[in-house]
Amino acid sequence: MLSDVRSRLPAILANGLTAIGLFAMILDTSPATTDAWHLIFLGAVVAVWSAILAELVIRLHRHATWQQRFTYLATSEGAIDLASVLALPFGWLVVSDPRDASLFALVWSLRFIRHTTGLTLFVRVMMRCRVSLLSIASLFGAIFFGASTLAYIFERHAQPETFGSVGRAMWWAVVTLTTTGYGDLIPLTIWGRLLAGWVMIGGIVMFALQAGIIATAFAEELRRQHFLRTWDLVVTMPLFQKLGAATVADIVRRLEVRDVAAGAVIVREGEPGDTMYFVVSGEATVELEHAPVILKSGSFFGEMTLLFGTPRSATVVATQPSVLLVLDIADLRELAARRPELVDLIEREATRRRDANAMTRSPASADVI
């Protein structure tokens, strides 16, 4: 945990510095801010900008060639860094009031998301469903212009000030389509009110479609990332390396990746179990009366409980931070029907270990739980 905090310390410091600059910019907009406090807040904004500039210079200096530097600036992280540096000077050039110029520091808020994978995930999702979203946007535009025109036709004589032109009716159309309903523009004629009802229903339907499309795309992208990560872990296991790609794909869809901290109890002796575990990395220890058994990368345990219905015969504790692949009993039974070669392999190993336990009772053979 300490190493994880250390690795994230630069990002934490950068985000903290950015927050200080944005907070100073916000406080400087208060009418109660005196000239003395204005200078303090402005100095804080400039100091943060100087730190952001120094950070970008250091990052660019780490790249040996100009091509590598331009490549970095073309990434999302590099583009955000460059925009953060240029925002304040641009404000100083185009705005005469220093307080208004400081508002361009709003660009710094993008720095909070540059280290997250969520931005990349969002871009991938938007690219995946762009065709469907553009279709919904086109339908939205058609209904928007149609509603504006019809509202002008129905309400122009009853409310010439608010519906006297199609342009004026557009404000009513957009707040009605988005179901915001500020209440400042209300149709008076019967046809105008019927139109408003249909427009509100159409807006709800379109936003529901957009939400469904985006949610489905997010779920598909998360499943894809989970599949790729699990595949990379599965192919490192000796047990799976001799299996075909189709079998591995079936296994990957059913395995759950679990990160286990050092000292965590994975299974406890005597408890019923419905899962088996594959050690991808790290180390776990089977606590036995005679001598502990060390399970390293490539080992698996817990299969006897699934195959023979026996309770856990020993407690297993993670002695190092470990990555495990977890297979529950329902997925194992489904794999038994679809991929019997895998289950036969696991069952042969479980039978061998059980027989060895029964014959020798030796500590080394008691690693089956």
Buried (B, 14 or more C-beta within 10 A) or exposed (E): EEEEEEEEEEBEEBBEBBBBBBBBBBBBEEEEBEEEBBEBBBEBBBBBBEBBBEBBEEBBEEBEEEEEBEEBBEEEBBBBBBBBBEBBEBBEEEBEEBBEBBBBBEBBBBBBBBBEEEBEBBEBBEEBBEEBBEEBEEBBEEBBEBBBBBBBBBBBEEBEEBBBEBEBBBBBBBBBBBEEEEEEBBBEBEEBEEBBEEBBEBBEEBBEBBEEBBEBBBEEBEEEEBBEEBBEBBEEBEBBEEBEEEBBBBBBBBBEBBEBEBEBEBBBBEEEBEBBBBBBBBBBBBBBEEEBBEBEBBBBBBBBBBBEEBEBBBBBBBBBBBBBBBBBBEBBEBBBEEBEEBBEBBBEBBBEBBEBBEEEEEBEBBBBB
